[in-house]
Amino acid sequence: MPGGQMLIEEPVRLASVLAPSKEKYFPSLTKIVGTLGPKSRSVETIEACLVAGMSVARFDFSWLNAEYHQETLENLRTAVNNVKKLCAVMLDTVGPELQVCNTSGNPIELNADNHVIITPDLSKVPSAEVLPINYTDLAKAVKKGDTIFVGQYLFTGSETTSVWLEVLETIDQDVKCLVKNSATLAGSIFSMHASQVQINLPTLTSADKQVISTWGLHNNVDLVSLSYTRHAEDVRELRAFLKTQNLLETQIYAKVENIEGLEHFDEILQEADGIILSRGNLGIDLPPEKVFYFQKSAISKCNMAGKPAIITRVVDSMTDNLRPTRAEATDVANAVLDGTDGILLGAETLRGLYPVDTIRTVGKICSEAEGAYNQSLQFKRIVQHAGEPMSHAESVASSAVRAAVKVKAAVIVVFTSSGRAARLIAKYRPPMPVLAVMFPSQKTEPLNSSSFGLHSILNSCVQARQSLAVRGIYPILANPSSAGAVSPDEESGLKLALNYGRSVGIIKPYDRAVVFQKISDSAVVKIIEYEDS
């Protein structure tokens, strides 16, 4: 099965393991998505997260309101300007999530072998005997023997704060369950997930539409994570809704997190701009021994399609600890070897004690794993999948990557107006960064290059921010060479890219760079040697 291949097939020398890791001033090729919340929303903390390697900021609307998230976003904008680092904004919808609202806020202790009733009667006070939920048809959806999970913070795997229930019987609209493990549920909201059970609720809820049409539109969000995507039609429905809100550039990342989405994965992948593999929920729907099959298969399909894949739930223990477990560190590395584009951190940065350290640690693991990634093998697989005769675009993009590998280039520089050329090159998984010099077209937002320099210009372009979710791409937005310019100014764009590369430590004198430029209907690939001026 594709994925998880290392460059070094023979046993790794002990000396290379014991040698200290190389200090890198540039982030890993693998992108890091950080969820901003109570422990990570101050300007100072966000600045530190950006410096540590966060490329995308996720706003989870299953918690708190739009006003709270707006304050956090304003802090993000301040931090971006302060540290001169670009960051994409991802709006994460709630979707058809089942929730228990603990209105009293008191901890609920559930003991193994006891019984508990799940009811849609929201007038009931949550207790060890009854759990009211926001869904009236659960009794119609489940059957005797089904498994139901209830926990805080979405499936951290900690059995002291989450409980497994077994359905015993249904009584009208109520579901009687056997408590399988002792646990204490604490907090105001508990998430509920019924394993391999179809929930008859819309994927894009009215509440989601309200958030997108207000907060999303006001902030012109770069990415929308569509929670609980189950069918390709879910993606099409969201795209149509975004169009009605004039959010034409906003990209959709389908969040696949249950068996229904898994069954329709190929169709979903075709419609979505990217995929988020929500392993928390999938780890409940699938037997533990099957989870890795899904991860490797899904990431491979995304790689072949040239669409970014992001995985979740990698270092849960760092929510409360400064270091990940050995299994978690290995898990992150294996995800990189499988070909993931990004790692999404949820509770670890939302409410974790060490959000900055978590981002930094995950980034270091990713960088180390990238050094062992078998790019040659993956390149051949993608070329083979593209088939023959290969399209002109695929041919030139793959040739640019092949040339960069052959000459050991430090970077690939791409001139583009939409980011598509850079994404196509990134599809072939180059082992070096792709510096995407993005020349704004007539449709791009107005620029004001004098405000905050290069990074202020970057901040004005949705396409540039969106590319920060794709492995290896780092965008640089350039001014047109003149008003109404049709073609980019190659000389100024190349100088901009090389100066940026030098400033972040990825290019030094006499390094080589491969330059990719589209001219009319043709594309040109050339190799240059950088000379410090």
N, C-alpha and C positions, 0 to 999 in steps of 0.2 A: 504494500500500500504506500502511495506517495507520502512524503513528509518525514520530518525528523531525521534527515540524512546529514551526517557530519562530513566536513571536508577531510578529516583525518580518519581513515578507516582502520588503520593499525592502532594498537594500544597507545594511548597518549603518554608521552614521557613524563615521568614523575617530576622532573626538573621544571617542565613548563607549567605544571600545576602549582608548584611551590613558588615559582617566580612571582613577584608582585605585579599586580595589574598595572597596565600603562595608564598614566594620568591623561585624560582626554578633556580638552576644553570645549569641544563641540559635542552636542547631544548625540545620542545613538540614532542610527537610521530608523529604528523602530520607534513609533510615536507613542506618547503617553497622554492619556485622557484622564484628567483629574476632576472629580466631582466636588464642587465648592459648597461648603455648608458651615455649620457653627464653628468648627475648628480650623477653617481655612478661608474665611471670607474677609479678613482684615487686609488692608492694602499691603502691609508689611509681609504678611504670610503669603499672599498671592505673588508678590515680587519674588520671594524666595522660591516659590513653586516654579515660577517661570524660569528663573536662573537654573534651578535643579533639572529642568528638562520638560516641563509640562507644555504641550503644544495645543491642546484642546481643553477648554473648560466646559464641563457638563453641568447643566442646571436641571435638577431632578424635581419635577413638579408633583411628585407623590408626597412631598414634604413641604409644608409651609406655603405661603401665598405669593402672589406676583410682586407685591410691594417689597417683601423680604428679598426675593431674587433680584429685583431691580436695584436695590441697594448694593447687593453683592456684585452685580454687573458693573455698576458705576465704580466700585472699588477696583474691579478688574481693569477697566479702561484707564484708571489712574495708574495702576501698576504697570500696564503695558507701556504707557508713555514714560514712566519713570525709568524702567530698565531697558527700554528700546527693544523689546522683544514682542513679536506678533503672536497672537493667540486666537484660535477659532472659538466660536460660541456654539454649543450644542444644546438644543432644547429637547429634553427627554419627556415624552408623553407618559401619562399614567396608564392609559389603556384599560382593558377589562380586568383590572386587578381586584381580587376579593380582599376585603379588609374587615377586621374586627375593630370597632371604635371603642376604646376603653375610656369612656367619658369621665369616670371617677379618677383615673390616673393611678389607682392603687395597684400594686403588684398582684398577680393572680398565680397562685400555686396549684399546679396540677400534679397529681400523684399517679404513678403507674398502676394499672389495673382498675382505676376508677372509671366511671362513665361521665361523659359530658354531652350536652345537647347543643347543636349548632342550629340557630334559628334566625329567620329574617325579621323577627319582631324586634325592631330597634328600641322599643320602649323598655326592654329588659336590660337590667344592669349586668355587665359582664362579671362573671364569677367562675369559680372552679366547677360549677354545675351547668352553666349556660354561657354560650358565646354568640352574641348577635352579630350578623354579617350584613353587608350591603347588597345582597343578592337574593331574590325571592325563589329562584328555581333550582337551587342546589339539590333539593330532595329528588327532583326529576332527573338530574344529571348523574347522580352517583348510585351505586348499588352495593350490596353487602360484600365486604372484603376489600373495597377500595381504600386507598391510602390518602390521608389529608395531612398536610403540613401546616403548622401555624408557628410563626416566629416574628421577632422584631428585626428590622434592618435587612430583610430579604436574604434569608438563607446563608448565614455566616458559617454554618456547620457546627456551631457551638451547641451541644445538646443541653446545656444548662439554661439556655434562653430560648429554646425552640422545642416544639413538641410534635410527635408523630401520633396520628389518630387512625384507628381502623374503623370503618363504617360497619355498624352492627345491624341497623335497620333504619328505615325512614317512616316517619309518622306525620302524615299530612305534609306540611312544609318544613318540618323539623328533621334533623338528621342526628340519630343517636350513635355515639362513637365510644370506642374503648381507648383509653389513654395508654400508649405503649411505653412511654418513658416519663420520668419525673422531671419537671422543669418549672421555672418561674418566669412568667411573661410579665415584662415591665415596660412601661411607656404608654403613650396615648393611642397608638395605632399598631395593630399586628397584621402582618400580611398572611394570607391563606392561599394555599395552592393544592388543588386536588389532582393527584397524579393520573395522567393519561385520561382526563375527563374533559369533554368539550363543554365550554362555557358559552351559553347563548347570549353574548353581549357584543356590541360593536367594538371593533379594534380601535377605531377613531371615535371617541366618545364626544358628547356635546361639551363636556368640560374641557377636553383637549382642544376642540375647535375654538372655544372661548379664549383659552390661553394663547393659541397661535394667532388668532385674529387681533389680539390686543398686545400682549407682551412680545410675542414673536414678530408681529408686524412693526411695532414701535421700534424694536431693536434690530430689525432686518437680519434675523438670525441666519447663520451660515449653514447649520445642519439641524435636521430634526431626526431624533431617534424614535422610531415608531415601535413602541413596546407591544409585545405579544403579537407580532406579525404572523398571521396564519396562512394567508393566501396572497397570491400576486395582486388580486383585486384590492386588497388592503392598501397596497402601495399606490395603485392607480387612483384610488379614492382620495388619498392624502395629496397626491400630486395635483389632482383636479381642484381640491380645496385650496391648496397653496396658490394656484393660478387665480382663483377668485379673489384672493387677498393681495394679489400683485407681488407675491413672493416667488417670482419666476426663477431666480437663481438659486434658491435654497435647495440643498441636496437632502435626499432621504436615505437614512441608514435603517434598514429593516432589522429589528431586534428579534432574533429567532430564539424563543425560550420555552417551547413546548413541543410535544410530539406532533401536533397538527402542523406547525410550521416546518418541522423536519420533513414531514411527508411531502410538502410542497416546496421544498428548498430550491430546486432548480428553477421553477417558475418565479419564485420570489427574487432570486439572484438576477434573473434576466431583467426585472423591472426596477430593482433598487439601484442606488448609486454606490452603496456599500452595505456590508453586513456586520452586525454585532452578534456574537455568539454568547448568549447569556447562560453561562454554564451553571449558575445557581439553580434556576428553575429546571434546566435540562437535566441536572444531576438528580432531580427528584423524579422527573418523568422517565428517565432512562435508568436501567440497572447500572450500578457503579462500573462494572466491567465493560460497559458499552460506550461510556462517555468519550474515551480517547478515540474510538473509531469515528465518532461523529466529528470531533474536533479536527482530526487529520483529513478526513474526507471533505468537510466543508471548507477548510482553509485552502486545500488543493484546488477545489472548484473555483474559489474566488481568485486564486492566483492565475489559473488558466484563463479566466474571464477578464483579468486585468482590473478587478474591482477590490477595494480595500476590505480586509477582514480584521475585526477587532475582537479580542476575547476579554471576558470578565472573570472575576473571582480568582485571583492568582495569589495574593498575599494577605488573606484575611487576618492572619495572626498579628500582622503589623498594625491592626487597629488598636491594639493594646501593648504591643511589644516593639522594641527598637530594631530587632532583627527578624527576618523571615525564618520559617522552619527550613530544614534541609529539603524536604519534599517540595515546598513552595518555590524555593530558589531553582530547583531542578525543573519545576513546572514552567516557570517563566522562560528558562533557557530552551526547553523543548518546544514551547510555543513559537519562539523565534526560529528554531530549526525547522519547524513545520511550515513557516512562511507567513506568520501573522504580520499585519501591517502595524498594529497598535495594541497596547495594553490599556484596558479601562479600569481605573481604580474607583471604587464606590465608597463603602464605609471607611476604607483606609484613609481617605482624605476628607470625606464629609464630616465624620465625627471622630476620626482616629486621633490618637495623642501625638503622632509623629508624621504629619502629612508631608513635610518637606523631605524628611529622611526617607520616607517610603518612596517618593518619586526618584530621589537620588539613587537609592539602592536598586530599584527596578531598572533604572537606566543603565547602571553599571553592569547588571546581569545581562541585559540586552546587548550591550556593546561587546561583552566578552563572548556571548553566543554568536554574534554576527561574525566574529573572527573565525569561527569554526563552521559557518554556514557553507554548504556545498553549492555555491552559485553555478558552477559549471554543469552539474547534474540538473539543477532546476531550469537553467537556461535551455538545455536540450529538450526537456519535457515541454516547456512552453512553446518552443519553436515547432516541435512535433505536433502539438495540439493545434497550432495555427494552421497547419496543413499546407498543401501546395495546390495550385500556385499561391504563394503568400501575397497578401495585399501590399501595395506600394508602401503604405504607412507602416505596417508591421515590419516590412523588409528593412526600411531605413532605420527604424527605431532599434531593431535587434542588431543591426550592423553597428550603430553607434555604441551600444553596450559591448559588443564583441571587440570593437576597436579599443575602447577604454580599458578593457581587461587586458588585452594584448600588450598595450603600451604602458600598462600600470599607471594610468592617469589618476591624478588626485581627485578630480571632479569631472562631471559632465555638465556643460553649460548649455541650456536650452533657451532659445528665443521663442516666446509664445504669447498670444494675446488672450487665450481662453484657459490655458493650463492643460489642454488635451494632449499636446505633444509631450509634455513632461510626464503625464500619467502613463502614456504609452511606453515611454522609455523606462519608467519605474516598474512597469509590468514585468520586464525582463530581469528584475532583481539585481541591478548593478551593485557591486560591493563598495562603491564610493558615492558620496552625496550628489544629488542632482540639483544644481542651482538653476532655478527657473526664472529667467529674466522676463517679466510679464509686461509687455507694452500695452497699455490700455487702449481699447478700441473706442469708437465713437459712443458706444453704449455704456462705457464704464463710468463710475461715479466721478464727479469733478475732483481734481487733485489740488492740493495746496502743499507743495514740497517745502515751503519755507518754515512751516510750523514746527515739526519735530524731525526734520531730516528724513532719511531713508525709511525708518520704521513708521513714521507718520504716514508716508505715502503707502506703505504696505497695508496699513490699517484701513485704507480707503477702498480696498479691493476685495470683494467677496471671494472671487476665484482664488486669489492668493491665500486667503485664510483657509479655504476649503482644502487646499493642497497639503496643509499641515496635518491632515489625517492620513496621508498616504506615505508609505514607507520610503524614506530616502529623499523626499522632495523638500527643498527649502526655497521659498519664493522671494524674489526681489522685484519690486514694482518700479519700473522706470518711466520717466516722462517721455512723451513722444518727442522725436527729434525736432519737430516744429508743429505749429498748429495745423491740425487737419492732416498730419502725416499719414501716409498710407502704409509705408514699410518702416520697420524699426531701424534705428541708427545702430548698426552692428558694432561700430567702434566704441561708442559710448556705453552701449549695453554690456559689451565684453569687459570693458574697464570697470564698470560697476560691479560685475560679478566677481572678477578677480580681486578687486580691492576688498569686497566683502569676505571672500574666502581667506584672504590674508589676515583680515581683522579678527576672524574667529579661529584662526590657527589651522585651517585645513589645506592651505596652499602656501608653499615657500618657494623661494627662487629656484628656477630650473625644474620645477615640477611640470608635468604635462597635463593638459586639459583637452578634452574632446568637446568640440563645439558643434551643436546641432541647430540648424536654422532652416526654416521653410521659406522658400522664395517662389511666389506664385503657386503653381501646382507641383513644384519640385521641392526636394529637400537636400540640403548640403551637409555633409559631415566632414569636419577637418580637425586635425590635431595641431595644437600649438604648444609652445614651451613658455612658461611664465617667467618673465624677467622683471625683477623689482625695479621700479623707477623712482 
